[in-house]
């Protein structure tokens, strides 16, 4: 066997495997459900963002990102492991000795707190929102 036919065979096998994996990935992907409940939560989140003075994405973007159940933002509780991972993500990106916290805009944390409050039904009364979320510290 010469090397050119072996090389072609290898590329064909890799291409077929890639196509098969792509098909499996497309079949397993589930987009967030666009239900009436998801739209209602999105409207509630938009109102809460406006009340807090934050920029508001469109309803379609919110439903596509969070769906009815809050998506990845609300997937887990805030145990010690999740909190430590969040703290690592809010760092400067350096490794080991150079890793240090960064100063983050309070609006980012406020927005995340609002998403969690809306998802867990703690932001239902928009006329009297929780002060701990809207407070500018």
Protein Blocks (a to p, Z undefined) as FASTA:
>chain_A
ZZklmmmmmmmmmmmmmmmmmmmmmmmpccddddfklmmmmmmmmmmmmmnopacddfkl
mmmmnmmnopjmlmpccdfklmmmmmmmmpghiahjlpccddddfklmmmmmmmmmmmno
pambmmlccfklmpcZZ
